[in-house]
Amino acid sequence: MSPEPTSVQRLFVRQKLTAMVNRYAVHAVDDAGGEGPLIAFAQQKGSSASP
């Protein structure tokens, strides 16, 4: 049986954009209001469109 999902009220989302890849890291907020554990990560191929 799967564990019950945990509710998170606040999140930190960090975005890093480069020419080749866009990366996003989602962290829970810890009890002190700081960045807590990583809970999600996404990576998107960068845009190759010419100006």
PENOR-V442870 format. One record per backbone hydrogen bond with DSSP energy under -0.5 kcal/mol. CO is the residue of the C=O (numbers start at 1). NH is the residue of the N-H. Records with the same first field share a line. If there is no record, write none. Layout:
CO=NH, NH
This chain:
10=29
12=14, 27
14=25
16=23
20=46
21=18
22=44
23=16
24=42
25=14, 27
26=39, 40
27=12
28=36
30=33
34=30
37=28
40=26
42=24
44=22
